[in-house]
Amino acid sequence: MDNERIKGAGNQAKGAIKQGIGELTGDAKLEAEGRMDKAKGKVQSAVGETKDAARDAVDGKDRV
């Protein structure tokens, strides 16, 4: 598993927490930061998946 996928999952979790706290406290800035962290995490995860798929293709492994 590529490190980008791990970092992405971490950013998604951090973002969800920030967003939730922002919603509970009415802090629009914190809520927006949470949404941005979640989006960043999704992109990182997608990059990691692409790297994994490319690595597997080079190694001759089929991923389904």
C-alpha positions as CSV (number, residue, x, y, z in Angstrom):
1,M,0.0,0.0,0.0
2,D,1.4,3.4,-1.0
3,N,2.1,6.0,1.7
4,E,-0.2,8.5,-0.1
5,R,-3.2,6.3,0.7
6,I,-2.3,6.2,4.4
7,K,-1.7,10.0,4.5
8,G,-5.0,10.5,2.6
9,A,-6.9,8.4,5.1
10,G,-5.4,10.4,7.9
11,N,-6.3,13.7,6.3
12,Q,-9.8,12.5,5.7
13,A,-10.2,11.5,9.4
14,K,-8.7,14.8,10.6
15,G,-11.0,16.7,8.3
16,A,-14.1,14.9,9.5
17,I,-13.2,15.7,13.1
18,K,-12.6,19.4,12.3
19,Q,-15.7,19.6,10.3
20,G,-17.8,18.0,13.0
21,I,-16.4,20.3,15.7
22,G,-16.9,23.3,13.5
23,E,-20.6,22.3,12.9
24,L,-21.1,21.7,16.7
25,T,-19.5,25.0,17.7
26,G,-20.8,27.1,14.8
27,D,-17.2,27.8,13.8
28,A,-17.5,28.3,10.0
29,K,-13.8,28.6,9.5
30,L,-13.0,25.3,11.3
31,E,-15.8,23.6,9.4
32,A,-14.3,24.8,6.1
33,E,-10.9,23.7,7.1
34,G,-12.3,20.3,7.8
35,R,-13.9,20.1,4.4
36,M,-10.6,21.1,2.8
37,D,-8.7,18.5,4.7
38,K,-11.2,15.8,3.7
39,A,-10.9,16.9,0.0
40,K,-7.1,16.8,0.3
41,G,-7.3,13.3,1.8
42,K,-9.5,12.1,-1.0
43,V,-7.0,13.3,-3.6
44,Q,-4.1,11.8,-1.8
45,S,-5.9,8.5,-1.6
46,A,-6.6,8.6,-5.3
47,V,-3.0,9.3,-6.1
48,G,-1.9,6.4,-3.9
49,E,-4.4,4.1,-5.6
50,T,-3.0,5.1,-9.0
51,K,0.5,4.5,-7.8
52,D,-0.4,1.1,-6.5
53,A,-2.2,0.2,-9.7
54,A,0.8,1.3,-11.8
55,R,3.2,-0.6,-9.6
56,D,1.0,-3.7,-9.8
57,A,0.8,-3.4,-13.6
58,V,4.6,-3.2,-13.9
59,D,4.9,-6.2,-11.6
60,G,2.4,-8.1,-13.7
61,K,-0.3,-8.3,-11.0
62,D,-3.9,-7.9,-11.9
63,R,-6.0,-5.9,-9.4
64,V,-9.7,-6.4,-9.4
